[in-house]
Amino acid sequence: MPRLLRVLTMSLAASVVVLTGCTANPPPPIESTDSPKTTPAKPTKSTVVVAVDDIGIGLNPHLRSNQSPATNAVASLVFPSPFKPVPSAVPGAPAGATDWVPDTALLTSADVTAQEPFTVTYKIQNQASWSDGAPIAAEDFRYLWQQMITQPGVVDPAGYRLISDITSSEGGKTVTVVLAHEYPAWRQLFIDLLPSHLLKDSPGGFQRSLTVDRGLIDQNPISGGQFRVKQADAGREEILLERNDRYWGTPAVPDQILLRRGGTAAQLAESLRSGDTQMALVHGGVATQAQLAAIPSVRTATMPQARVMQLSLNGRTGDLSDARVRRAVLGLLDPVLLATVGAQTGSWVDPVRAQVLTPSDPGYAPTAPPRPSLDEVFTLLNEAGFGRAPEQAPAGNTTTSPAPQPRPIAKNGRTLSIRLAAVDKDPSTLAVANTAADQLRSAGIDATVRSLPADELYGKDLLDGTVDAIVGWERAGEDAATVLASRYGCPPASLPGNEDSAAVEAARKAPANISGVCDPALQPATDGALRGQNAPKVIADAEPRLWELATVLPIMQDNGVAAAGPRVDGVSLNGAIQVGIFGGAATWRRLS
């Protein structure tokens, strides 16, 4: 269990976004004006109902903007993966360690078949197919590879950028992947394969086809796993998963799994008591866990979730291209306050105080330097040419007059401005972005906040410099060397084995490093870590230099309270972080 910070200040708790909705006594459903009308999902006697905070904004697990517990749950049950994460069974393995084991329902084998060049060969079961009858084949591997190296806002693509070619044989059932060099984390490639035959020609494609409010999931409920999405209702905030009867492997035990909005802690507790809900995975602190654990035969646990929130500065152009300005801006932000707002749990907060590792990672330790004082911040700004306006004399009765306005920070008559942004329809990151803007405005910086579609935010707006900072989610539980190379590495001059200028330009338009700032002196060691060369030492040595770059302010790791009631069997509250409680969902059994 990662170390948790208890924040007791009531003023901070008041800033937290309060969970809304309910299960036991639901309010009228929130209907989206642009969503198709749907019939509410009706649980059957064998439906396992899981209460969640929300269903997220999209079901594409490869996009930063779609990172959520609900997305991870659906992806693990619907999309096929060559390897599955399980808690490490290695004797003496540290807490949080994960083993990646082959999914024998999908593969007959997956092996490194050559070292020069580094080659991995996957052999897919002949009967493995999508639920519409299309085979799961090499084309799905190739499609995911191409999207991960050309689309903006994807999750940690450094491993995919090493791939130089993918070839197929035996009717697409043998997939040969050639990489530029050795990559020890190759088992984490191609997790959650997507149906290429559906997405490549669909409106919105990779970026928007799997958003919850578009309806494509309902119109084409194609699955390559043990469940399929029968209904995704953004208005009612529920996703109904149904057993995939065309799955070729061992069939799932439950007929259906219903993810739906859980409501307040009191409403959730009543729903568990009455049996309307059998399980839960929601935000909450000690009080929520204690309230649910007091219900007879209800088991609870606090679980880190596979996402972390960060604020990333865009240092490509403008004032933030100066490291002194970046350090000053980040120094004005209170990471404890931002973590409290982002966590939505009141007094239960799991701040992230390292650049690469997260609190749930083996070997995590805080590396953040002390926060600078205001005098130090303004000294940095002065060195960069910015000064504060003269202090105004107080006017009127100081006990009843409005508080004095902040003294603007300006350079050559131009006020320092920071344009923050977050993904549209993500209340958590928008709340943190607005709180960060409040803190910057209080110091005299002209700060504004925009909400944007994910593909625009991580693509054109980022590259054009119309966004100065992004508050968003990154995935936790990733290979640490891949994280270092993806989020902090320098852009490649060319793609391995491919000198085509169009491909190089596509990589430039899809930056994995949001800030656009890197330390070239770190790149050789980063490349070595990606090959497996002493990655822990490389990361430890890189931490102080990454803080010195001042491009990323880690904020918090998402945490949840998991609960399982007495009317469901086969539930483990100790799953790998990548899938959590849903790792064993295929064996859940609803009890009468």
C-alpha positions as CSV (number, residue, x, y, z in Angstrom):
1,M,0.0,0.0,0.0
2,P,1.5,3.3,-1.0
3,R,2.0,6.0,1.6
4,L,-1.1,8.1,1.9
5,L,-1.2,11.8,3.0
6,R,-4.0,12.8,5.4
7,V,-5.0,16.3,4.7
8,L,-7.1,17.7,7.6
9,T,-7.6,21.3,6.6
10,M,-11.3,21.9,6.1
11,S,-10.9,24.6,3.6
12,L,-9.1,22.2,1.3
13,A,-11.7,19.5,1.8
14,A,-14.4,22.1,0.7
15,S,-12.6,22.3,-2.7
16,V,-13.0,18.7,-3.4
17,V,-15.4,17.7,-6.2
18,V,-18.2,15.9,-4.5
19,L,-19.4,12.6,-5.9
20,T,-22.9,12.9,-7.3
21,G,-25.7,10.5,-8.3
22,C,-26.9,7.4,-6.5
23,T,-27.7,3.8,-6.8
24,A,-30.3,2.9,-4.1
25,N,-32.4,6.0,-4.7
26,P,-31.3,7.5,-8.0
27,P,-32.2,11.0,-9.1
28,P,-33.7,11.5,-12.6
29,P,-31.1,10.5,-15.1
30,I,-29.0,13.1,-16.7
31,E,-29.9,13.0,-20.4
32,S,-27.3,14.2,-22.9
33,T,-28.9,16.4,-25.6
34,D,-26.8,14.8,-28.4
35,S,-26.9,11.2,-27.2
36,P,-29.3,8.6,-28.7
37,K,-32.2,7.6,-26.4
38,T,-31.7,4.2,-24.9
39,T,-33.6,1.9,-22.6
40,P,-32.1,1.6,-19.1
41,A,-30.2,-1.6,-18.5
42,K,-32.3,-4.0,-16.4
43,P,-30.2,-6.3,-14.2
44,T,-31.1,-10.0,-14.3
45,K,-30.7,-12.5,-11.5
46,S,-27.3,-13.3,-12.8
47,T,-26.1,-9.7,-13.4
48,V,-23.3,-8.5,-11.2
49,V,-23.8,-4.8,-10.6
50,V,-20.6,-2.8,-9.9
51,A,-20.9,0.8,-8.6
52,V,-18.4,3.2,-10.0
53,D,-17.9,7.0,-9.9
54,D,-18.4,7.4,-13.6
55,I,-18.0,5.5,-16.9
56,G,-15.4,7.8,-18.3
57,I,-15.5,9.7,-21.6
58,G,-14.2,6.9,-23.9
59,L,-13.3,3.3,-24.1
60,N,-10.0,3.5,-26.0
61,P,-7.4,2.5,-23.3
62,H,-4.5,3.7,-25.5
63,L,-5.5,7.4,-25.2
64,R,-4.3,9.5,-22.3
65,S,-7.7,11.2,-22.2
66,N,-9.6,7.9,-21.8
67,Q,-7.6,6.7,-18.7
68,S,-10.2,5.7,-16.0
69,P,-11.0,2.7,-13.9
70,A,-14.1,2.0,-16.0
71,T,-12.1,2.1,-19.3
72,N,-9.5,-0.2,-17.8
73,A,-12.2,-2.6,-16.7
74,V,-14.0,-2.7,-20.0
75,A,-10.8,-3.0,-22.0
76,S,-9.6,-5.9,-20.0
77,L,-12.8,-7.8,-20.5
78,V,-13.6,-6.9,-24.2
79,F,-10.3,-6.5,-26.0
80,P,-7.8,-9.4,-26.5
81,S,-4.2,-9.1,-25.2
82,P,-1.3,-11.5,-25.9
83,F,-0.3,-11.1,-22.2
84,K,-2.3,-10.5,-19.1
85,P,-1.1,-8.7,-15.9
86,V,-1.2,-10.7,-12.6
87,P,0.3,-9.9,-9.2
88,S,3.9,-11.2,-9.2
89,A,4.3,-14.7,-7.9
90,V,8.1,-14.4,-7.7
91,P,9.3,-15.1,-4.2
92,G,10.5,-11.9,-2.6
93,A,8.9,-9.7,-5.3
94,P,8.2,-6.2,-3.9
95,A,4.7,-5.0,-3.3
96,G,3.1,-3.8,-6.6
97,A,5.2,-6.0,-8.8
98,T,3.4,-7.4,-11.8
99,D,4.0,-10.5,-13.9
100,W,2.9,-10.6,-17.6
101,V,1.6,-14.1,-18.4
102,P,0.6,-15.3,-21.9
103,D,-3.1,-15.5,-22.6
104,T,-3.2,-19.1,-23.9
105,A,-6.8,-18.6,-25.2
106,L,-5.4,-16.1,-27.7
107,L,-1.9,-17.4,-28.4
108,T,-0.2,-20.7,-28.9
109,S,3.1,-19.1,-28.4
110,A,5.0,-15.8,-28.2
111,D,8.8,-15.8,-28.2
112,V,11.9,-13.8,-29.0
113,T,13.0,-15.6,-32.1
114,A,16.1,-13.5,-33.0
115,Q,18.4,-11.0,-31.4
116,E,19.8,-9.3,-34.5
117,P,17.5,-7.6,-35.3
118,F,15.4,-8.1,-32.2
119,T,12.4,-10.1,-33.3
120,V,9.3,-11.4,-31.5
121,T,7.0,-13.9,-33.1
122,Y,3.4,-14.4,-32.0
123,K,1.3,-17.4,-33.1
124,I,-2.4,-16.8,-32.7
125,Q,-4.9,-19.5,-32.1
126,N,-6.7,-20.4,-35.4
127,Q,-10.1,-20.1,-33.8
128,A,-9.4,-16.6,-32.2
129,S,-11.8,-14.2,-33.8
130,W,-13.8,-11.0,-33.2
131,S,-17.4,-11.5,-32.4
132,D,-18.5,-10.6,-35.9
133,G,-16.4,-13.5,-37.3
134,A,-13.4,-11.5,-38.5
135,P,-10.2,-13.3,-37.4
136,I,-7.9,-11.7,-34.8
137,A,-4.8,-11.5,-36.9
138,A,-1.6,-9.6,-37.8
139,E,-3.6,-6.7,-39.2
140,D,-4.8,-5.9,-35.7
141,F,-1.2,-5.8,-34.5
142,R,-0.2,-3.6,-37.4
143,Y,-3.1,-1.2,-36.9
144,L,-2.3,-0.6,-33.2
145,W,1.4,-0.1,-34.0
146,Q,0.6,2.5,-36.6
147,Q,-1.9,4.4,-34.4
148,M,0.5,4.4,-31.5
149,I,3.3,6.1,-33.5
150,T,1.1,8.6,-35.4
151,Q,-1.8,9.7,-33.2
152,P,-1.5,12.5,-30.6
153,G,-2.2,11.8,-27.0
154,V,-1.4,8.1,-26.9
155,V,-0.1,6.4,-23.8
156,D,3.7,5.9,-23.5
157,P,4.5,4.8,-27.1
158,A,8.3,4.5,-26.8
159,G,8.2,0.7,-27.2
160,Y,6.0,1.0,-30.4
161,R,8.5,3.5,-31.8
162,L,11.2,0.8,-31.7
163,I,9.2,-1.4,-34.2
164,S,10.5,-1.2,-37.7
165,D,8.2,-3.8,-39.3
166,I,5.4,-6.2,-38.7
167,T,4.9,-9.1,-41.2
168,S,2.3,-11.9,-41.3
169,S,2.2,-15.5,-42.4
170,E,-0.1,-18.5,-42.2
171,G,-3.2,-16.4,-43.0
172,G,-2.3,-13.7,-40.6
173,K,-2.1,-16.1,-37.6
174,T,1.7,-15.8,-37.3
175,V,2.8,-12.2,-36.5
176,T,6.5,-11.3,-36.7
177,V,7.5,-8.0,-35.1
178,V,11.0,-6.6,-35.7
179,L,12.4,-4.0,-33.4
180,A,15.4,-1.7,-33.6
181,H,17.0,-3.3,-30.6
182,E,16.4,-5.4,-27.5
183,Y,13.3,-4.3,-25.5
184,P,12.8,-6.3,-22.2
185,A,9.2,-4.9,-21.8
186,W,8.0,-6.4,-25.1
187,R,5.3,-8.4,-23.3
188,Q,3.5,-5.1,-22.6
189,L,3.2,-4.3,-26.3
190,F,-0.2,-5.0,-28.1
191,I,-2.1,-5.1,-24.8
192,D,-5.8,-4.4,-25.7
193,L,-5.8,-5.1,-29.4
194,L,-8.5,-3.1,-31.2
195,P,-10.7,-4.4,-34.1
196,S,-8.8,-2.8,-37.0
197,H,-11.5,-3.8,-39.6
198,L,-14.0,-1.7,-37.7
199,L,-12.0,1.3,-36.6
200,K,-9.9,2.0,-39.7
201,D,-12.9,3.1,-41.8
202,S,-15.2,4.5,-39.1
203,P,-15.9,8.2,-38.6
204,G,-13.6,9.5,-35.9
205,G,-11.3,6.5,-36.2
206,F,-8.9,5.8,-33.5
207,Q,-9.5,9.0,-31.6
208,R,-13.2,9.3,-31.4
209,S,-14.9,6.1,-32.5
210,L,-14.9,4.7,-29.0
211,T,-16.1,7.7,-27.1
212,V,-19.1,6.8,-24.9
213,D,-21.4,9.4,-26.4
214,R,-21.0,8.5,-30.1
215,G,-23.0,5.3,-30.0
216,L,-20.5,3.2,-32.1
217,I,-20.1,0.8,-29.3
218,D,-23.8,0.1,-29.3
219,Q,-24.0,-0.1,-33.1
220,N,-21.0,-2.4,-33.4
221,P,-20.6,-4.3,-30.2
222,I,-17.6,-6.2,-31.5
223,S,-15.5,-8.1,-28.9
224,G,-12.4,-10.3,-28.9
225,G,-12.7,-11.2,-25.2
226,Q,-15.1,-13.0,-22.8
227,F,-17.5,-10.1,-22.7
228,R,-18.9,-7.6,-25.2
229,V,-20.4,-4.1,-24.6
230,K,-24.2,-4.5,-25.0
231,Q,-24.9,-0.9,-24.1
232,A,-23.0,2.3,-23.1
233,D,-25.2,5.0,-21.9
234,A,-23.5,8.4,-21.3
235,G,-26.7,10.0,-20.1
236,R,-27.4,7.4,-17.4
237,E,-23.7,6.8,-16.8
238,E,-23.8,3.0,-17.1
239,I,-22.1,0.4,-19.2
240,L,-23.7,-3.1,-19.6
241,L,-21.3,-5.9,-20.5
242,E,-22.8,-9.2,-21.7
243,R,-21.0,-12.6,-22.0
244,N,-19.6,-13.0,-25.5
245,D,-21.2,-16.2,-26.7
246,R,-18.9,-16.3,-29.7
247,Y,-15.8,-16.4,-27.5
248,W,-13.8,-19.5,-28.4
249,G,-12.2,-20.0,-25.0
250,T,-13.6,-20.8,-21.6
251,P,-16.9,-18.9,-21.3
252,A,-17.4,-16.3,-18.6
253,V,-19.5,-17.3,-15.6
254,P,-21.7,-14.2,-15.2
255,D,-24.2,-13.5,-17.9
256,Q,-23.8,-9.7,-17.5
257,I,-21.7,-7.1,-15.6
258,L,-23.3,-3.7,-15.2
259,L,-21.1,-0.7,-14.3
260,R,-23.2,2.1,-13.1
261,R,-22.8,5.4,-11.2
262,G,-22.7,4.7,-7.5
263,G,-23.7,7.9,-5.8
264,T,-22.8,9.2,-2.3
265,A,-21.2,6.9,0.3
266,A,-24.6,6.7,2.2
267,Q,-26.5,5.8,-1.0
268,L,-23.8,3.2,-1.9
269,A,-24.0,1.7,1.5
270,E,-27.7,1.3,1.3
271,S,-27.5,-0.2,-2.2
272,L,-25.0,-2.8,-0.9
273,R,-27.3,-3.6,2.1
274,S,-30.3,-4.1,-0.1
275,G,-28.5,-6.2,-2.7
276,D,-29.2,-3.8,-5.5
277,T,-25.4,-3.5,-5.9
278,Q,-23.0,-6.4,-5.4
279,M,-19.7,-4.6,-5.7
280,A,-18.1,-1.2,-5.8
281,L,-15.0,0.6,-6.9
282,V,-15.4,4.3,-6.0
283,H,-13.5,7.3,-4.7
284,G,-13.5,7.6,-0.9
285,G,-11.4,7.8,2.1
286,V,-11.3,6.2,5.6
287,A,-14.9,7.2,6.3
288,T,-16.2,5.6,3.2
289,Q,-14.2,2.4,3.7
290,A,-15.3,2.2,7.3
291,Q,-19.0,2.8,6.4
292,L,-19.0,0.0,3.8
293,A,-16.9,-2.4,6.0
294,A,-19.5,-2.1,8.8
295,I,-22.1,-3.7,6.6
296,P,-22.3,-7.4,7.5
297,S,-20.3,-9.7,5.2
298,V,-19.0,-6.8,3.0
299,R,-15.3,-7.0,2.3
300,T,-13.4,-3.7,1.5
301,A,-9.9,-2.6,0.5
302,T,-8.3,0.6,-0.7
303,M,-6.7,0.1,-4.1
304,P,-4.4,2.4,-6.1
305,Q,-5.8,2.9,-9.6
306,A,-3.8,2.8,-12.8
307,R,-3.7,6.5,-13.5
308,V,-1.8,9.6,-12.2
309,M,-2.7,13.2,-12.7
310,Q,0.0,15.6,-13.9
311,L,0.4,19.3,-15.0
312,S,2.7,19.5,-18.0
313,L,4.1,22.8,-19.3
314,N,4.5,23.4,-23.0
315,G,8.0,24.7,-23.4
316,R,8.2,24.7,-27.2
317,T,7.8,28.5,-27.7
318,G,7.0,31.7,-25.8
319,D,7.8,32.5,-22.2
320,L,7.8,28.9,-21.0
321,S,10.7,28.1,-23.3
322,D,12.8,29.7,-20.5
323,A,13.5,27.2,-17.7
324,R,13.5,30.1,-15.1
325,V,9.9,30.9,-16.0
326,R,8.8,27.3,-15.8
327,R,10.4,26.9,-12.4
328,A,8.7,30.0,-11.2
329,V,5.3,29.0,-12.5
330,L,5.5,25.5,-11.0
331,G,6.8,27.0,-7.8
332,L,3.7,29.1,-7.4
333,L,1.5,26.0,-7.4
334,D,0.6,24.1,-4.2
335,P,0.9,20.4,-5.0
336,V,-0.9,19.4,-1.8
337,L,-3.9,21.6,-2.7
338,L,-4.0,20.4,-6.3
339,A,-3.8,16.7,-5.1
340,T,-6.7,17.3,-2.7
341,V,-8.9,18.8,-5.4
342,G,-7.9,16.1,-7.9
343,A,-8.4,13.2,-5.5
344,Q,-12.1,14.0,-4.7
345,T,-11.8,12.1,-1.5
346,G,-11.5,14.8,1.2
347,S,-8.8,13.6,3.6
348,W,-7.5,10.6,1.7
349,V,-4.9,11.7,-0.8
350,D,-2.0,9.9,-2.5
351,P,0.3,12.6,-3.8
352,V,3.0,11.8,-6.4
353,R,6.3,13.3,-5.6
354,A,8.5,11.7,-8.3
355,Q,8.8,12.2,-12.0
356,V,8.9,8.7,-13.3
357,L,7.7,6.2,-10.7
358,T,4.3,6.4,-9.0
359,P,3.4,5.5,-5.4
360,S,2.2,2.0,-6.4
361,D,5.4,1.2,-8.3
362,P,8.1,-1.0,-6.7
363,G,11.0,1.1,-5.6
364,Y,9.0,4.4,-5.5
365,A,10.4,7.1,-3.2
366,P,9.7,10.9,-3.2
367,T,12.4,12.8,-5.1
368,A,10.8,16.3,-5.2
369,P,12.9,19.2,-4.1
370,P,11.6,21.6,-1.5
371,R,9.0,24.1,-2.9
372,P,10.6,27.5,-3.5
373,S,9.6,30.5,-1.4
374,L,7.8,33.4,-3.0
375,D,11.0,35.5,-2.8
376,E,12.8,32.8,-4.8
377,V,10.0,32.6,-7.3
378,F,10.0,36.3,-8.0
379,T,13.8,36.3,-8.2
380,L,13.6,33.7,-11.0
381,L,11.1,35.9,-12.8
382,N,13.2,38.9,-12.4
383,E,16.2,37.1,-13.9
384,A,13.9,36.2,-16.9
385,G,13.1,39.9,-17.3
386,F,9.7,40.0,-15.6
387,G,8.8,42.4,-12.8
388,R,5.9,43.1,-10.5
389,A,3.8,46.2,-10.7
390,P,4.2,48.7,-7.8
391,E,2.3,47.9,-4.7
392,Q,-0.9,50.0,-4.4
393,A,-1.6,51.8,-1.1
394,P,-4.6,50.3,0.7
395,A,-7.8,52.4,0.3
396,G,-10.8,52.7,2.7
397,N,-11.5,50.5,5.6
398,T,-9.3,47.5,5.3
399,T,-11.7,45.3,7.3
400,T,-14.6,45.8,4.9
401,S,-12.9,46.7,1.6
402,P,-12.3,44.0,-1.0
403,A,-8.9,42.3,-0.8
404,P,-6.2,44.1,-2.8
405,Q,-5.7,43.0,-6.4
406,P,-2.6,40.9,-7.2
407,R,0.3,42.9,-8.6
408,P,0.6,41.9,-12.3
409,I,3.8,40.3,-13.4
410,A,4.9,41.8,-16.7
411,K,7.8,42.2,-19.1
412,N,8.1,45.2,-21.4
413,G,4.5,46.1,-20.6
414,R,3.2,42.6,-21.4
415,T,1.6,40.6,-18.6
416,L,2.8,37.0,-18.2
417,S,-0.1,34.8,-19.3
418,I,-0.5,31.1,-18.9
419,R,-3.3,29.3,-20.9
420,L,-4.1,26.0,-19.1
421,A,-6.2,23.3,-20.7
422,A,-7.8,20.0,-19.9
423,V,-9.8,17.4,-21.8
424,D,-13.4,18.3,-22.4
425,K,-15.9,16.4,-20.1
426,D,-13.3,15.4,-17.5
427,P,-14.4,17.2,-14.4
428,S,-11.4,16.1,-12.3
429,T,-8.7,17.5,-14.5
430,L,-10.8,20.7,-15.2
431,A,-11.2,21.3,-11.5
432,V,-7.5,21.0,-10.9
433,A,-6.7,23.2,-13.9
434,N,-9.1,25.9,-12.6
435,T,-7.5,25.7,-9.1
436,A,-4.0,26.0,-10.6
437,A,-5.2,29.1,-12.6
438,D,-6.6,30.6,-9.3
439,Q,-3.2,30.2,-7.7
440,L,-1.4,31.8,-10.6
441,R,-3.8,34.7,-10.8
442,S,-3.3,35.3,-7.1
443,A,0.4,35.8,-7.8
444,G,-0.3,38.3,-10.7
445,I,-0.2,35.9,-13.7
446,D,-2.9,36.2,-16.3
447,A,-4.2,32.5,-16.2
448,T,-7.1,31.1,-18.2
449,V,-8.5,27.6,-18.6
450,R,-9.9,25.9,-21.7
451,S,-11.6,22.5,-22.2
452,L,-10.8,20.9,-25.6
453,P,-11.3,17.6,-27.4
454,A,-8.4,15.3,-26.7
455,D,-7.1,15.0,-30.2
456,E,-7.0,18.8,-30.6
457,L,-5.5,19.3,-27.1
458,Y,-2.6,16.8,-27.5
459,G,-2.2,17.6,-31.2
460,K,-2.6,20.9,-33.0
461,D,-3.1,23.2,-30.0
462,L,-0.1,21.8,-28.2
463,L,2.2,22.1,-31.3
464,D,0.9,25.5,-32.3
465,G,1.6,26.9,-28.8
466,T,-2.0,27.9,-28.2
467,V,-1.9,25.9,-25.0
468,D,0.7,26.6,-22.4
469,A,-0.1,23.8,-19.9
470,I,-2.1,20.6,-19.8
471,V,-3.7,19.0,-16.8
472,G,-4.3,15.4,-17.7
473,W,-3.9,11.7,-16.8
474,E,-1.0,9.4,-17.4
475,R,-1.1,5.6,-17.0
476,A,0.4,4.0,-13.8
477,G,1.8,0.5,-13.7
478,E,3.8,1.0,-16.9
479,D,7.4,-0.2,-17.5
480,A,9.5,2.6,-15.9
481,A,12.1,2.8,-18.7
482,T,9.3,3.1,-21.2
483,V,7.8,6.0,-19.1
484,L,11.1,7.8,-19.0
485,A,11.7,7.5,-22.8
486,S,8.1,8.4,-23.7
487,R,7.4,11.3,-21.4
488,Y,10.8,12.9,-21.1
489,G,12.8,11.7,-24.1
490,C,14.0,13.8,-27.0
491,P,12.1,13.3,-30.3
492,P,13.7,10.8,-32.7
493,A,15.4,12.2,-35.8
494,S,13.9,9.4,-37.7
495,L,11.9,6.2,-37.1
496,P,13.9,2.9,-36.8
497,G,14.2,1.3,-40.2
498,N,12.0,3.9,-42.0
499,E,13.4,7.0,-43.4
500,D,10.2,8.1,-45.0
501,S,9.7,11.8,-44.3
502,A,5.9,11.4,-44.0
503,A,6.4,9.0,-41.1
504,V,8.9,11.2,-39.4
505,E,6.5,14.1,-39.7
506,A,3.7,12.0,-38.3
507,A,5.8,11.3,-35.3
508,R,6.5,15.0,-34.9
509,K,2.8,15.7,-34.9
510,A,2.1,13.1,-32.2
511,P,4.6,14.0,-29.4
512,A,4.9,11.6,-26.5
513,N,6.8,14.3,-24.6
514,I,4.1,16.9,-23.9
515,S,6.5,19.6,-22.9
516,G,8.6,19.4,-26.1
517,V,11.6,20.0,-23.7
518,C,14.3,17.3,-23.1
519,D,17.8,17.0,-21.8
520,P,20.0,15.7,-24.7
521,A,22.6,14.6,-22.1
522,L,20.1,12.2,-20.6
523,Q,19.2,10.6,-23.9
524,P,22.0,8.0,-24.2
525,A,21.2,6.6,-20.7
526,T,17.5,6.7,-21.5
527,D,18.0,4.7,-24.6
528,G,20.1,2.2,-22.6
529,A,17.4,1.8,-20.0
530,L,15.0,1.0,-22.8
531,R,17.3,-1.8,-23.7
532,G,17.3,-3.0,-20.1
533,Q,20.7,-1.5,-19.2
534,N,20.5,-0.7,-15.4
535,A,17.1,1.0,-15.7
536,P,16.7,1.6,-11.9
537,K,20.0,3.5,-11.7
538,V,19.3,5.5,-14.8
539,I,15.9,6.6,-13.4
540,A,17.3,7.5,-10.0
541,D,20.1,9.6,-11.7
542,A,17.5,11.2,-14.0
543,E,15.1,12.3,-11.3
544,P,16.9,15.5,-10.1
545,R,17.6,16.6,-13.7
546,L,14.0,16.1,-14.6
547,W,12.9,18.3,-11.7
548,E,15.5,20.9,-12.8
549,L,13.9,20.9,-16.3
550,A,10.6,22.0,-14.6
551,T,8.3,20.6,-17.3
552,V,6.0,18.3,-15.3
553,L,4.4,18.7,-11.9
554,P,3.2,15.3,-10.7
555,I,0.0,15.7,-8.7
556,M,-1.7,12.6,-7.4
557,Q,-2.3,8.9,-8.1
558,D,-6.0,7.9,-8.2
559,N,-7.2,5.7,-5.4
560,G,-10.4,3.8,-4.8
561,V,-12.3,1.9,-2.2
562,A,-13.2,-1.5,-3.5
563,A,-16.1,-3.5,-1.9
564,A,-17.6,-6.9,-2.4
565,G,-20.9,-7.8,-0.8
566,P,-22.2,-11.2,0.3
567,R,-24.2,-11.9,-2.9
568,V,-21.3,-12.3,-5.2
569,D,-18.6,-15.1,-5.1
570,G,-15.1,-15.4,-6.7
571,V,-14.1,-11.7,-6.1
572,S,-10.5,-10.9,-5.3
573,L,-9.7,-7.4,-3.9
574,N,-6.0,-7.9,-4.7
575,G,-5.5,-7.7,-8.4
576,A,-2.7,-6.3,-10.5
577,I,-3.0,-2.5,-10.7
578,Q,-3.6,-2.6,-14.5
579,V,-6.9,-4.4,-14.1
580,G,-7.7,-4.2,-10.4
581,I,-10.7,-6.1,-9.2
582,F,-11.7,-6.9,-12.7
583,G,-8.9,-9.3,-13.4
584,G,-11.0,-12.2,-12.2
585,A,-14.4,-10.9,-13.5
586,A,-14.9,-13.9,-15.7
587,T,-15.3,-16.2,-12.7
588,W,-17.6,-13.9,-10.6
589,R,-20.8,-15.7,-9.6
590,R,-24.0,-13.9,-8.5
591,L,-25.5,-15.6,-5.5
592,S,-29.2,-15.5,-4.7
